[in-house]
């Protein structure tokens, strides 16, 4: 029996009503995030006057707070349900952005960063658990991919507006975009308290006498494939989002010498590529091993960082602008392969009643990468070691590809996106 063709109509028809609500509001939830994402480290460094080392450390603090709280957040997600954790995380992000908007001193900036870290600890992984509780099978992989495209559409639109509006010579422009981000994070709160108030996103543990010690984080890490999955998540964050949010803007400003407007347009191009190609990629990767897709992703990200590194040869020129834009185009093409693979493997590998903790493990690894990424970027770029910075990221991409191959040996074909063949029943012999 062949799988149904991947079409938007088929996908939408198979979605339950709560899943449609989540998908329809995605763009608006993350619009404010797009306003601030490309410019947070620039805001801290050029507007509030913190050194690049301190700005990088503040960005890393987000990951540090999340890393400390993620184990608790995963446990609470399994026991309280994903819906409650989404509410808590969204409110924390809203408070954090509101504080950061007026952070003229380091202590105030730290307070804002801590609240954002609380959101990263449980809010985003709780969304994955909520999605996994609503959809399953091939539709789950498609949902992660399409949801990712919509997230990037919202972030990209916000990035364009932020790039046009934000001006380092007018601090109030940055205050405005952080307050808008805070307001947008109230949308998921309203959704969870309104149309989705009956969706808890929690699965009951089976009553099979399983020892509670077998569900500790240390015990889960010993399960086949889990340790490799955690390692890949860490590397993904370090060479990917941890550097795209912290390392890329700093590199583009300090080394490539392009304007904040160019950075905003680069993030917009990132969005355009994802929105245009995400569904095409979903079609192409269906039926292929997810780990092999991640190897291709690693190669594309290595190429993207190489393109950015070449701007050191032509800083402040049109060629630098072209290479900066090219970096985000290639990086985005790789991103279209990430969300349909890594979260899908995580949630297909996890038993339903342990999804919160499985997602917490990969989220914790992401947070570790988000700590190391900005710290390394801030240190290396502050000491004018741009070549070493780029070389480190390309080497990380190579490690990511090798780790993906190792993961393939530890998980079943079904978890890796290969459906088990359906065989015909043997004929019944005649009497």
PyMOL commands that set and color helices and strands:
alter all, ss='L'
color gray80, all
select helices_A, chain A and resi 8-14+17-37+40-47+52-80+82-100+106-134+138-165+171-184+186-193+212-215+217-221+226-254+260-285+290-313+318-338+342-349+352-382+386-408
alter helices_A, ss='H'
color red, helices_A
deselect
rebuild
show_as cartoon
